[in-house]
Each structure stands twice: as structure tokens, then as C-alpha cells.
Amino acid sequence: MHKIGIRYEDKYKMERRVALVPDHVKQLVDKGVEVEVVRSEKRIFTDEEYAAVGAVLVDEVTDSDIVLGVKEMPVGYFKKDKTYIFFSHTIKGQAYNMPLLQNMIDSGASLIDYEKIEDDQGRRLIFFGRFAGLAGMINSLWSLGQRWQRMGIDTPFLKIEQTHHYNSLEEAKSVVEEVGRFIEETGLPESISPLVIGLTGYGNVSKGAQEILDLLPVEEIEPDQLATRLSENSLSNKVIYKTVFKEEDLSKPLDSSKAFDLQEYYNHPERFESQFEQYVPHLTVLMNCMYWDARYPRIITKDYLEKLFKKGSPKLTVIGDVTCDPDGSIEALHKGTEIEDPVFVYNPFTRKPTMGFEGEGLLIMGVDILPSELPRESSQTFSDALIGFLPDLVLADLNVPFDELEIPAPLKRAMILYKGELTPDYTYLKEYL
């Protein structure tokens, strides 16, 4: 039976999540599994909570065969024949993490990536996505209130704080509900009405964002109706208008004689171009909640933002980039921001960011570890999904050849490296190394 280690999260100062909560450690300990937990003063579950359920507190993971983390583990950390489970951010060939992957190969280690733990239909089974959406929406409403205040416009959004200041999700939701009641009764200033919030995507991240947004007085408008409805001047300042964009709203075939086909879009994104710019002038806030990689068209480029701002002060005030792909679908996001310094104003003319709420341009919220702003709830939900796989993993023979390895199918599909070698599904990563 293999021993499990839970490491200290050192990538970000405010990373307080954990992959396995004390209740689930207890379940493993009760089955005879040894669990060692690296001491941490910042983790949302305390050292004492882990010690109380039978975990051994250590200063560093020692002889555990399976090591659990959340974010990337540092280069130089890995040992031969050990299995590491974390979000490696390598499956798109991300340049910034290829040294990490190469180091794991050189070390002869195995890597299971949570992002690829999927069912037979390719649906993710273990994720923080809903919590990224929840925290991303709270942060973006907070950012909107702060940015408007700097522009001399006071709004009820000033009652909302950054997510990590709340003790629980419920506390944050109650404040958003209070803001919603105020808007319903009193309305928003005419100068910023109608308030339109657009969301890209409709998966777990978008659902989390909408869970918060829907606590306000919301009416949904379909993307193809947006321009018409706004031109009628009939929209209320006591309602927030929501528009959810799907793939066919974002992109169109390069061949104008062809209709949009979703499967073709997934298989051959190079045959498509962005058509999202037609919607941007109508939005106050854009919540970017979709999957994106470099094969797909960008939805907002730097060139477009310069063109938009040259026309005068646009309606678009805040982008909440929950997707957080640096230089990605929102080209102006150069890097993910940190919880303690979460927003910047992007100047479309100088093409430079200024951290904080001040300056000419567009405010962007791009926190890279949004679920860590709701650390207890997000860790609990994540651990609820992970625990079911661990009893089989600790009993598995991790020394047999890969094709003979007997572990739950979703874990095997998520194994990027086995003993320092890329597994068959991930050999494509060789070209990025």
C-alpha cells in the first residue's frame, strides 16, 4: 500500500487550497493508508485539523510514493518512480511550463494532471471551475464599482468587496443580493445604464459566474438581439442585462458560403475567424469564461481595443478574464494577476498595463487562482471528487509497464508521464519540449 504526501503550496502567497481535506484524509487513514502533510500556516485547513485525523505532520514530503498538490510543483522537486498529481498546465504545450515537464522526464517521475481526469465522454470529473466563476464574478462586480468610483460615479457595487475578504460564499452572496435589491428599488445612474454583462462560454466556469450574477435583477438578451434592444432605448436602469455567447457567436467560417459547424470548429479552428467585435461596443462588462488555446481565434485583440478607444470612451469598462490565458483570447492580458494585486488598467494606446484602478483605458481582472479566494468550499468540493479515486491508486502496482498498469480509467487517461516517459496520448508534447 502506497503512502500519500500532501505538499505545501508555494507558487502563490495567497494559495490556500488543498487537494484533500481532513475528513477524506481520515477515510484513508482508517483504511490503513499512511498520509503525511507538510506543515502550512496559510492553508485553509490547519495543521491541527490534519493531525487530529491521523496524518503525520512533516516539514517536507519524505518517502511518499504519491504526492498531491494543487498548483505547479517547482523544478528540482521531483524524484524517480514517484507519482505526482497536480495541475501542471502543460497539456497545451504551454512554453512557461515546458522546463517543469522536462525536469519531470529527466527525474523519471510520473505525472497525473487533474485537468485530464475525465469520463468516457471526455467530461472533466475533478475541477475548481465553478469556484473560479463564482469568485471571478464577485471580483468583477467589485472592480466595476471601484473603477466607476475613480471616474466620479458612485454605485451600489461599492458595497461589494474582493472575494477573499468574505468568510464564506454565503456571506458574499448575501451582499450581492443586497446590492440587487438596491438596484431594483433605486436603479443605477442613467450615465452608465443600461448595464450589460456578457459571458463567453456555458460550462462550469460560466455557470459559477452566472450563479452570482443571477442574484441581481437580471434579464437575458440573446446575442443576435443585443444591438436591436439597445437601439430601442427601452431598457431599464433597474435591471442588469445578461448575454451568454456560444461558439457560433464568437467565430464564423473563413469561407462565407459555409454555415457554422461546431464539430468542424473543434477539429479545425484554423478555418474560422473571430466575429465577436460586433458585440463588444454593447457590453459594460465582459466575463471571459470559455476554454481557449492558441489554435482558436482571439476574441479581443490589442488592435481592436485601440480602434475602439479611438472612437471615444467606450461602454466597455471591465473585463473579468476568468479563462486567464496570458496573451490569449484577451490579448491584453499579459499574465495572470495575484489575489493581493488583482487588477490593472490596460492603456490601448501605449499598450501597457498599470496595476490598480487608475489610468486611461480598460480595467482587467485576471486573477490566476480565483478558486483560492473561496478556499474552504472549493477545496471541499474538489476533495469530494478526488477521494473516490485514491483507494484504488494506493493499492496499485506502480512498477509494471504502462499498458499493464491497473488504476481507474480516468486516472490512467490523465497520466501524462509514467516513469519519466510521455504516455501514448501525450507524445504530441515532444514537439514543445
matplotlib code that plots the C-alpha trace (Angstrom):
import matplotlib.pyplot as plt

x = [0.0, 1.5, 2.0, 0.4, 2.0, 0.2, 2.7, 2.9, 1.6, 4.4, 3.6, 1.4, 1.5, -2.4, -2.8, -4.7, -6.5, -5.7, -6.4, -7.5, -9.4, -9.0, -12.3, -11.0, -7.6, -9.4, -11.1, -7.7, -6.1, -9.0, -8.2, -4.6, -3.1, -0.2, -0.7, 2.0, 1.1, 3.6, 3.0, 1.5, 0.4, -1.6, -3.6, -7.3, -7.4, -5.0, -2.1, -4.0, -7.1, -4.9, -3.1, -6.4, -7.4, -4.2, -2.0, 1.7, 2.9, 6.3, 8.5, 8.8, 7.4, 9.9, 9.1, 5.6, 5.1, 2.1, 2.3, -0.7, -0.7, -2.9, -0.7, 2.6, 5.4, 8.9, 11.6, 14.0, 11.3, 10.7, 12.1, 12.4, 9.5, 7.3, 3.8, 2.8, -0.8, -1.4, -2.5, 0.7, -0.6, 1.4, -1.2, -1.4, 2.4, 2.5, 6.0, 6.3, 5.9, 8.0, 11.0, 8.9, 7.8, 11.3, 12.6, 9.9, 11.0, 14.7, 13.8, 12.0, 8.8, 5.1, 2.6, -1.2, -2.9, -6.3, -7.3, -7.3, -9.2, -12.2, -15.1, -15.5, -17.2, -14.3, -16.1, -13.9, -14.5, -12.3, -12.3, -12.4, -14.1, -17.4, -15.4, -13.3, -16.6, -18.1, -15.0, -14.4, -17.9, -17.8, -14.3, -15.6, -18.6, -16.3, -13.9, -16.7, -17.8, -14.2, -13.4, -16.6, -15.9, -12.5, -14.5, -16.7, -19.7, -21.0, -22.9, -24.2, -21.4, -19.2, -20.8, -19.1, -15.6, -13.0, -14.0, -11.3, -12.5, -15.6, -15.7, -17.8, -19.6, -22.9, -21.7, -20.6, -23.9, -25.9, -24.0, -24.6, -28.3, -28.5, -26.9, -29.6, -32.4, -31.0, -30.7, -34.3, -35.7, -33.5, -31.9, -28.4, -27.2, -28.5, -25.0, -24.0, -27.3, -28.2, -25.7, -24.9, -22.8, -21.7, -20.3, -18.3, -18.9, -21.6, -19.6, -18.8, -16.9, -19.7, -22.3, -20.4, -20.3, -24.0, -24.8, -23.6, -24.9, -28.4, -28.6, -29.1, -32.3, -31.3, -32.9, -31.3, -30.9, -29.8, -26.6, -28.5, -31.0, -28.5, -28.0, -31.7, -32.8, -30.2, -31.2, -34.8, -33.8, -36.4, -34.0, -34.4, -31.8, -33.3, -32.3, -28.9, -28.9, -27.1, -25.9, -24.3, -22.1, -21.6, -19.0, -21.2, -21.4, -17.7, -16.4, -17.5, -16.1, -13.5, -15.5, -18.5, -20.6, -20.4, -22.6, -21.1, -20.5, -19.5, -17.6, -15.6, -14.8, -13.4, -11.5, -10.3, -10.4, -7.9, -10.8, -12.6, -12.2, -13.5, -16.8, -17.0, -16.1, -19.7, -20.9, -18.2, -19.5, -22.7, -21.1, -20.3, -18.6, -17.2, -16.7, -14.4, -15.3, -14.5, -11.9, -9.3, -6.0, -3.7, -5.5, -8.6, -9.1, -8.7, -11.9, -10.4, -7.1, -4.9, -5.5, -9.3, -9.0, -7.0, -9.6, -12.5, -10.9, -10.0, -13.8, -14.0, -14.9, -16.5, -19.2, -16.8, -15.4, -14.3, -13.1, -13.1, -10.8, -11.5, -10.1, -6.7, -4.7, -1.7, -1.6, -4.6, -8.2, -8.0, -4.7, -4.2, -3.8, -0.1, 0.0, -2.4, -2.6, -2.3, -5.0, -3.2, -2.8, -5.7, -6.5, -4.8, -5.9, -4.7, -4.0, -4.9, -2.7, 0.6, -0.4, 0.9, -0.8, -0.9, -1.7, -4.7, -7.9, -6.4, -5.5, -6.7, -8.2, -9.9, -9.8, -8.9, -9.3, -7.2, -6.5, -4.8, -6.0, -9.6, -10.9, -8.4, -10.5, -13.1, -10.6, -12.7, -15.7, -13.6, -11.2, -14.1, -15.8, -12.5, -11.7, -15.2, -14.5, -10.8, -11.2, -13.1, -10.0, -7.4, -8.1, -7.5, -4.4, -2.7, -3.2, -2.0, 1.3, 3.1, 6.1, 4.5, 4.8, 2.2, 0.0, -0.3, -1.0, -4.3, -5.7, -9.1, -9.5, -10.0, -6.6, -4.8, -6.2, -4.8, -1.3, 0.9, 4.2, 4.9, 8.3, 9.7, 8.2, 5.3, 2.4, 0.9, -1.9, 0.7, 3.6, 2.5, 4.1, 7.6, 7.4, 7.0, 9.8]
y = [0.0, 3.3, 6.3, 9.7, 13.1, 16.4, 19.2, 22.9, 25.2, 27.6, 29.1, 31.9, 33.7, 33.5, 29.9, 28.4, 25.5, 21.8, 18.8, 16.6, 17.8, 16.4, 14.4, 12.5, 12.0, 10.3, 7.9, 6.9, 6.6, 4.4, 2.1, 1.8, 4.4, 6.5, 10.2, 12.8, 16.5, 19.3, 22.0, 25.2, 28.3, 29.7, 26.5, 27.0, 23.7, 23.9, 21.5, 20.6, 19.5, 17.1, 15.8, 15.2, 12.7, 10.7, 12.5, 12.8, 16.5, 16.9, 19.8, 18.2, 15.2, 12.3, 8.8, 9.1, 7.3, 9.6, 13.3, 15.6, 19.3, 21.9, 24.3, 23.5, 22.0, 23.6, 22.4, 20.2, 18.8, 15.5, 12.1, 8.9, 6.5, 8.8, 9.8, 13.5, 14.7, 18.4, 21.0, 21.0, 23.4, 21.6, 19.9, 22.8, 22.8, 25.9, 27.3, 28.6, 25.1, 23.0, 23.2, 21.7, 18.8, 18.3, 18.2, 15.5, 13.5, 13.8, 12.8, 9.6, 10.7, 10.1, 12.9, 12.7, 16.0, 16.8, 18.6, 15.4, 13.2, 12.7, 10.2, 8.2, 11.2, 13.5, 15.4, 16.6, 14.9, 16.9, 20.7, 24.1, 25.7, 26.7, 28.4, 30.3, 31.6, 32.5, 34.4, 35.9, 37.4, 38.7, 40.3, 41.8, 43.5, 44.8, 46.0, 47.7, 49.7, 50.7, 51.7, 53.8, 55.5, 56.6, 58.1, 60.0, 57.7, 56.1, 52.9, 50.2, 47.9, 49.8, 47.6, 44.5, 43.5, 41.3, 37.7, 36.6, 39.2, 37.1, 34.3, 32.2, 32.0, 32.5, 35.8, 37.1, 36.1, 37.9, 41.1, 40.7, 40.1, 43.3, 45.2, 43.6, 44.8, 48.3, 48.3, 47.0, 49.8, 52.7, 52.0, 52.8, 56.2, 57.0, 57.7, 54.0, 52.5, 50.1, 47.8, 44.9, 41.9, 39.4, 36.0, 33.7, 30.0, 28.0, 25.4, 25.1, 28.4, 30.4, 28.7, 29.8, 33.4, 33.3, 31.9, 35.2, 37.4, 35.9, 37.2, 40.6, 41.7, 40.1, 39.8, 37.7, 39.0, 36.7, 37.9, 38.5, 40.7, 42.9, 45.7, 45.9, 46.0, 48.7, 50.9, 50.9, 52.9, 50.9, 49.1, 49.8, 51.2, 48.8, 45.7, 44.2, 42.6, 39.4, 37.9, 34.5, 33.9, 30.4, 29.3, 30.3, 33.9, 34.1, 32.8, 32.4, 30.3, 31.9, 30.6, 32.9, 30.4, 27.8, 27.6, 27.3, 23.7, 23.1, 19.9, 21.4, 24.4, 22.0, 19.9, 22.7, 26.1, 27.4, 27.5, 30.2, 33.8, 35.9, 37.8, 38.9, 42.5, 43.3, 42.7, 44.4, 48.1, 47.0, 45.5, 47.1, 44.1, 41.0, 37.9, 35.6, 32.1, 29.8, 27.2, 28.6, 27.5, 29.0, 27.3, 29.3, 33.0, 35.6, 37.3, 40.7, 41.9, 44.8, 46.3, 46.2, 47.8, 50.7, 51.1, 51.0, 53.7, 55.9, 56.4, 57.9, 56.5, 53.1, 51.4, 48.5, 49.2, 45.9, 42.5, 39.7, 37.2, 34.1, 32.0, 33.7, 32.6, 35.0, 36.7, 34.5, 35.1, 38.5, 39.6, 42.5, 40.0, 39.5, 37.5, 36.3, 38.6, 37.8, 37.9, 40.7, 42.8, 41.6, 44.3, 46.6, 49.3, 48.5, 51.6, 50.7, 53.5, 52.7, 49.0, 49.0, 47.9, 50.0, 47.9, 49.2, 51.1, 54.3, 55.4, 55.7, 52.6, 49.4, 47.6, 43.9, 41.5, 38.4, 36.6, 33.3, 31.4, 32.6, 29.5, 30.2, 33.2, 30.7, 28.2, 26.1, 25.5, 24.9, 22.5, 20.6, 20.1, 19.2, 16.7, 15.2, 14.3, 13.2, 10.9, 8.2, 7.5, 7.3, 3.9, 2.1, 4.2, 3.4, -0.3, -0.3, -1.8, 1.3, -0.6, -2.6, -1.4, 1.3, -0.9, -3.3, -0.6, -1.2, 2.1, 3.7, 4.6, 8.3, 8.4, 6.4, 8.8, 11.7, 10.2, 12.4, 10.8, 7.3, 6.8, 9.7, 8.9, 10.5, 8.1, 7.3, 10.0, 12.7, 12.0, 15.2, 17.2, 16.2, 18.9, 21.6, 20.4]
z = [0.0, -1.1, 1.2, 0.3, 0.8, 0.7, -0.1, 0.8, -1.9, -2.7, -6.2, -4.8, -1.5, -1.3, -2.4, 0.5, -1.2, -0.7, -2.8, 0.1, 3.1, 6.7, 6.5, 3.5, 4.9, 7.8, 5.4, 4.0, 7.4, 8.6, 5.7, 6.8, 4.4, 5.7, 4.9, 5.6, 5.4, 5.1, 7.7, 6.4, 8.2, 5.3, 4.3, 4.9, 6.9, 9.8, 10.7, 13.8, 11.8, 9.8, 12.9, 14.6, 11.9, 11.9, 9.4, 10.2, 10.1, 8.4, 7.2, 3.7, 1.9, 2.5, 1.3, 0.0, -3.3, -4.3, -3.8, -4.1, -4.7, -6.4, -8.4, -10.2, -8.1, -8.5, -10.9, -9.0, -6.6, -8.4, -7.5, -9.6, -9.5, -7.5, -8.8, -8.6, -9.0, -9.7, -12.3, -14.4, -17.1, -19.8, -22.0, -24.5, -24.7, -22.5, -23.0, -19.5, -18.0, -20.5, -18.2, -15.5, -17.8, -19.0, -15.4, -14.5, -17.5, -16.5, -12.9, -14.0, -12.3, -13.1, -13.6, -13.3, -14.2, -12.7, -15.8, -17.8, -15.3, -17.5, -18.0, -21.2, -22.9, -22.1, -19.4, -16.6, -13.2, -10.8, -11.2, -9.5, -12.4, -10.7, -7.9, -10.5, -12.0, -8.6, -7.4, -10.8, -10.9, -7.4, -8.1, -11.4, -9.8, -7.0, -9.7, -11.6, -8.5, -7.8, -11.4, -11.7, -8.4, -9.8, -12.7, -10.3, -10.5, -7.2, -7.5, -5.1, -6.3, -3.8, -1.1, -2.7, -1.6, -3.3, -2.7, -0.3, 2.3, 2.9, 5.4, 3.2, -0.2, 1.6, 3.1, -0.3, -1.9, 0.8, 0.0, -3.8, -3.1, -1.0, -3.9, -6.2, -4.0, -4.1, -7.9, -8.2, -5.9, -6.8, -10.1, -11.4, -12.6, -16.1, -17.3, -17.1, -18.0, -19.4, -17.7, -20.0, -18.9, -21.5, -20.7, -23.1, -22.6, -20.9, -18.9, -15.2, -15.1, -16.8, -14.6, -11.5, -12.8, -13.6, -10.2, -8.7, -11.5, -11.2, -7.6, -9.1, -11.1, -14.4, -17.8, -20.5, -24.1, -26.9, -28.7, -32.0, -30.2, -28.4, -30.9, -31.6, -28.0, -27.1, -30.1, -28.9, -25.8, -23.8, -21.4, -17.6, -15.2, -12.6, -14.5, -15.4, -18.9, -19.4, -22.7, -23.0, -26.1, -27.6, -30.1, -33.1, -31.7, -31.3, -34.6, -38.2, -41.1, -43.2, -46.2, -46.0, -48.1, -45.3, -42.2, -38.7, -37.7, -34.1, -34.7, -37.5, -35.2, -32.6, -35.2, -37.5, -35.7, -38.2, -40.7, -38.6, -37.7, -34.8, -35.3, -31.7, -32.2, -33.4, -29.8, -27.8, -28.1, -26.4, -23.3, -20.0, -18.6, -20.4, -18.3, -20.3, -19.1, -22.0, -23.0, -25.3, -26.8, -29.5, -32.4, -31.9, -33.0, -30.3, -29.3, -28.3, -29.8, -28.9, -32.3, -31.8, -28.4, -29.9, -32.6, -30.0, -27.7, -30.7, -31.2, -27.7, -24.2, -24.9, -22.8, -22.0, -18.6, -17.1, -18.5, -15.9, -17.6, -15.7, -18.5, -17.7, -20.7, -20.9, -24.3, -25.2, -26.1, -24.4, -25.9, -23.4, -20.5, -20.4, -17.2, -14.5, -11.6, -7.9, -5.3, -3.4, -6.6, -8.7, -11.4, -13.9, -16.3, -19.8, -22.0, -25.6, -27.0, -25.1, -24.9, -21.3, -18.0, -14.8, -11.7, -9.7, -10.7, -12.1, -15.6, -19.1, -20.7, -19.7, -16.3, -16.5, -13.6, -14.3, -11.0, -11.8, -8.7, -8.3, -6.5, -3.7, -2.8, -1.7, -0.3, 2.1, -0.2, -3.3, -1.5, -0.1, -3.5, -5.2, -2.5, -2.7, -6.3, -5.8, -2.8, -4.8, -7.0, -4.2, -2.6, -5.9, -6.6, -3.3, -3.9, -7.5, -8.6, -9.9, -11.2, -14.1, -17.7, -18.6, -20.7, -17.7, -15.1, -13.4, -12.0, -12.5, -16.2, -15.7, -13.8, -16.4, -19.1, -17.1, -16.7, -18.9, -17.7, -16.5, -15.0, -16.9, -20.3, -22.1, -22.3, -25.7, -25.6, -24.8, -27.1, -29.1, -26.3, -27.6, -30.2, -27.4, -25.2]

ax = plt.figure().add_subplot(projection="3d")
ax.plot(x, y, z, "-o")
ax.set_aspect("equal")
plt.show()
